[in-house]
Amino acid sequence: MILKKNKMQKIPYASIVGNLMYNQICTRLDIALVVGVLGYMLTYWKSRLEIIKYHDSNFARC
């Protein structure tokens, strides 16, 4: 199990999906629908990066 986790940490999309899932579940319930839709399209990197940028820039205003 630990080897599998270490292997997945080297894959960028795993980090992005994990980040979005954390934001969806723990901090930003308003992006739950967006995360669900983006979960189907793992090939579109820029979409995910835009949401992460939005969340990071809006975090101080919460």
Buried (B, 14 or more C-beta within 10 A) or exposed (E): EEEEEEEEEEEEEBEBBEBBEEBBEEEBEEBBEBBEEBEEEEEEEEBBEEBBEBBEEEEEEE
